[in-house]
């Protein structure tokens, strides 16, 4: 595999993975990197460097940034973001691999959407668990960590594609192990509430 292909695949998968955490941050990082000449995105994604696209993405990022720091509001926001993050993961991954063959681009899109779904579910489940804590600092710390992870992950994919892909493989393995546990933990408060309902 030549370096250009490796770089395109790394950026595509990074875009999908990052979208599951924060699609607006993913657009800002990719568009900003293209505008600064740090990366040469395929033609389909060069629109991300448009000042208008960056401006709207920055506004939505700011709104999401605030909502994501407030307990329970973040869970409502996560539910709404289901309709943004997963499609964005597919589209960004597909576009990032647009310079490769159509088959590879389609596979990259499917993998990007799947990664976005996985990280989105993990984020949503972990927030539901964190929200059971009475103090707000865990929530804020988790949100800031996710924002830094998106920026750092995409930057690593651009600068060191192979390193990112190796770390992504480790992340996917951990995600497969962790997701069932997160789902069980997230369902505990729901079961408690359901158990308190008076029987008819």
N, C-alpha and C positions, 0 to 999 in steps of 0.2 A: 504494500500500500504506500503510495507516494505521500510526501508531507502535506500537500495541498488537500488531498482527499481526507487524510487523517484530521486535519484542522477543521474541515467543513463538517465532518461527522461529529467531532467533539463539540463544536459550537451549536450544532443542531440539537444534540442530546442535552447539552447544558441549557439551551433555551427552553426545551420542554420541561426539564427538571425544575428550573428556576420559576417558570410560569406557575407551577403548582403551589409555590410559596407566595409569589407576588408578581403577577403578570405585568403590572405597570412598571415595576422596577426593572424587569427583564427588557421591556421595550426601551426604557431610558438608557440602560447600560449599552445595549446593542446599538441603538441610534446614536448615542453620544460617542461610542467608540468609532463608529463609521464616520461621523462628522469630524472627529479629531484625527482621522487617518490611522487609527490603531488597528483597524481590521477592514478588510475589503469584503463587504457582504455581497451576495448575489444580487442581481438586478431586482428581483422581486422584493427584497428586503431593504433596498437602499432608500425607500420611502420613509423608513424609520428615522432617518437623519433629517427629515424635513422639520423646520422650526415649528410648524403647526402641529405636527405629530408629537414632537418632543414637548411642546407646551401643554397639549391636552393630557399627555401621559404624566407630566409633572403635576398637573392639577389633580388628576385622579389618584396619583401616588400620594399626594399630600392628604387627601380626604381619607384614603385607605389607611395611611400612616396613623391618623388620629383615631379612627374607628377601631383599629387593630390593637390599640393600647388600653381600651376600656373593657373591663370584664363584662361578659354576656353580650355586649354590643359586638364584640369581636366574633362571637359564635353566630350571631345573626348575619354579620358581614360575610363570614365564611360560607354560610349557606347560599347567600346571593352570589358570591364569587364562584360558585360551582359552574355557573353558566358563562364565566369569563375565563377562568384559569385553564380548564381542560381544552376548550377550543383554541385558546391562545397558544397552548403548548403544542398542539398539532400544527397550527398555521405557522408558528415561528420556526419549528423544527423542519417542516416541509420547505419553507422558504430558505432557510439557512443551507439546506442541501440542494437547493435549486440549480447550482452549477454542476451537479453530478448527473448521472443518468436518471430518467424519470422513475425507474424502478427503485433505485436507491433513495430518491427523494420521497417516494411514497412510503417506503419502509421507515425512513427517518421520521416522517410525519406520524405514522402509527406509533412508533416507539416514543416519540415526543409527547403525544397525547396520553399514552399509558404512564409515562414518568410523571407527567403533570397530575394525572389522577391519583397516582400513588402518593406523591408528596402532599397533594391537597388533602387527601383523606388522613394522612399522618398528622398534618398540621391541625386539621379540624378536630380530630380525636384527642390530640394532646392538649389543645386549648380547652376542650370540654372537661378534661381531667383537672387542668390547672385552675379553671374557674370554680372548682369546689373549694379552693383555698380562700379564706376570708381576706387575705391581704392582696393588694393589687400589684406588688412589685414583681412577683413571679411572672405575671402576665406581660408586664412591660419588658422584662428581661428576655422572655421568650420571643417577643415581637422584634426587639432590636437584634437579637441573634439571627433571626430569619432574614431580616433586611441585609445584615452584613454577609450572611451566607450567599444570598443571591448575587450581590456585587462581587464577592470574592470568588464564587464558583464560576461565574461568567468570565471574570478577568483571568482566572487560571486556565479555563478552556481556550481562551484566545492566546495566552502567552505560552502555555505548556500543555498542549492537547493530550498527549499520552498520559501525563500525570493525572490530568482530570479524569480520563476514561478509567484509569485504574482505581481511583478513589470512588468514582461513580459505581463501579462494580461492587466495591465493598459496601457502599450505601444501599444498593439494591438488595444485597444479601441481608443486611441489617433490617431493612424495611420489611422484607418477607417474614423475618422472624418477629418483628415488633408489632406489625399491624394487628394480628389477632388479639394480642394483649391490650393494645390501645382501645380496640373496639369493646372488649369486655369491661375495661375500666370506665369507658365513656357511658356504658349502659347502666352502671351501678346507680347513679342518681335517678335515672328514669325508672328503674325497678323499685327504688325506694318510694318514689312518688306514687307509682301504681299500687304499691302495697299498702299505702295509707288510705286509699279510696274505700269508702264504706261499701260493703257488699249489699247488693239489692236482694 
